[in-house]
Amino acid sequence: MPMLFSYGTLRDPAVQQATFGRLLTGQGDHLPGYAVTMLEITDPDVLAVSGQTHHPILVETGDEADSVPGAVFELTDDELVAADGYEVDDYYRVLVSLASGIRAWVYVAATP
């Protein structure tokens, strides 16, 4: 089953319920070499689900001293596809190694 690292709205129970039809169980972790910035959201469907006009987005810094806290969740393949549908085009899904050593998908800025 795929693992997904979330540092933003996918940790929100209301977003999980709307996106996956259930609440996810996860564990805390960190992603080294990245930093968080904010992205203005204009997609009406995402705005309706999250209720937030700005969402966090990751940018790669390459500096291992930078670290983003979040949670890692185990999803089904269908749920990973649902997460892709939730994220707007400004996000791109990549496979990373977390501080724990877990390999997980994460959404990062599509353009640096």
C-alpha positions in Angstrom: 0.0 0.0 0.0 1.3 3.5 -0.8 2.4 5.8 2.0 1.6 9.6 1.8 3.3 12.3 3.8 1.1 15.2 4.6 2.2 18.6 6.0 -1.0 20.5 5.2 -4.7 20.2 4.6 -4.7 16.5 4.1 -4.2 16.1 7.8 -7.5 17.9 8.4 -10.3 15.4 9.4 -12.9 17.2 7.3 -10.7 17.1 4.2 -9.9 13.4 4.8 -13.6 12.6 5.1 -14.5 14.5 2.0 -11.5 13.1 0.0 -11.3 9.5 1.2 -14.6 8.9 2.9 -12.8 8.0 6.1 -10.4 9.4 8.7 -6.8 8.3 8.2 -4.6 7.0 10.9 -1.0 8.2 10.7 2.2 8.8 12.6 4.3 11.9 12.9 7.4 12.3 10.8 9.6 14.9 9.2 10.8 15.6 5.6 14.4 16.9 5.5 15.6 19.2 2.7 12.4 21.1 2.2 10.7 24.2 3.4 7.0 25.4 3.5 5.6 28.4 1.7 2.0 29.4 1.1 0.0 29.1 -2.1 -3.2 31.0 -2.9 -6.0 28.5 -3.8 -8.5 29.5 -6.4 -10.1 26.2 -7.3 -13.7 26.4 -6.0 -13.9 22.7 -5.2 -10.8 22.7 -3.1 -11.9 25.9 -1.4 -15.2 24.3 -0.5 -13.5 21.2 1.0 -10.7 22.9 2.9 -12.4 26.3 3.7 -9.0 27.9 3.3 -7.8 30.4 0.7 -4.1 29.6 1.2 -2.5 26.2 1.6 1.0 25.2 2.5 3.2 24.0 -0.3 6.7 22.5 -0.2 9.8 23.7 -2.0 13.0 21.8 -2.1 15.9 23.6 -0.5 18.5 20.8 -0.7 19.6 21.8 2.9 19.2 18.8 5.2 19.0 21.3 8.1 15.6 22.3 6.7 12.8 20.0 7.9 9.1 20.0 7.5 6.9 18.3 10.2 3.9 16.3 9.2 2.2 12.9 9.3 2.6 9.8 7.2 -0.5 7.8 6.2 -1.0 4.4 4.6 -3.5 4.7 1.7 -5.1 2.4 -0.8 -4.2 2.9 -4.5 -7.6 4.4 -5.0 -7.2 6.8 -2.2 -3.8 8.0 -3.6 -5.7 8.7 -6.9 -8.3 10.6 -4.8 -5.5 12.7 -3.2 -4.2 13.5 -6.7 -7.7 14.8 -7.6 -7.8 17.0 -4.5 -4.5 18.7 -5.1 -4.5 21.5 -7.6 -2.1 21.7 -10.6 0.4 23.8 -8.6 1.3 20.6 -6.7 3.3 17.6 -8.0 3.6 14.2 -6.3 7.1 12.9 -5.7 8.5 9.9 -3.8 10.8 10.9 -0.9 12.6 9.4 2.1 11.3 10.7 5.4 13.5 11.3 8.5 12.2 7.9 9.8 13.4 6.2 6.6 9.9 5.5 5.4 9.5 6.1 1.6 6.4 8.1 1.0 4.7 10.2 -1.7 4.4 13.9 -1.0 3.0 16.9 -2.9 5.6 19.6 -3.6 5.6 22.8 -5.7 5.2 21.9 -9.4 7.5 24.7 -10.3 10.5 25.7 -8.2 
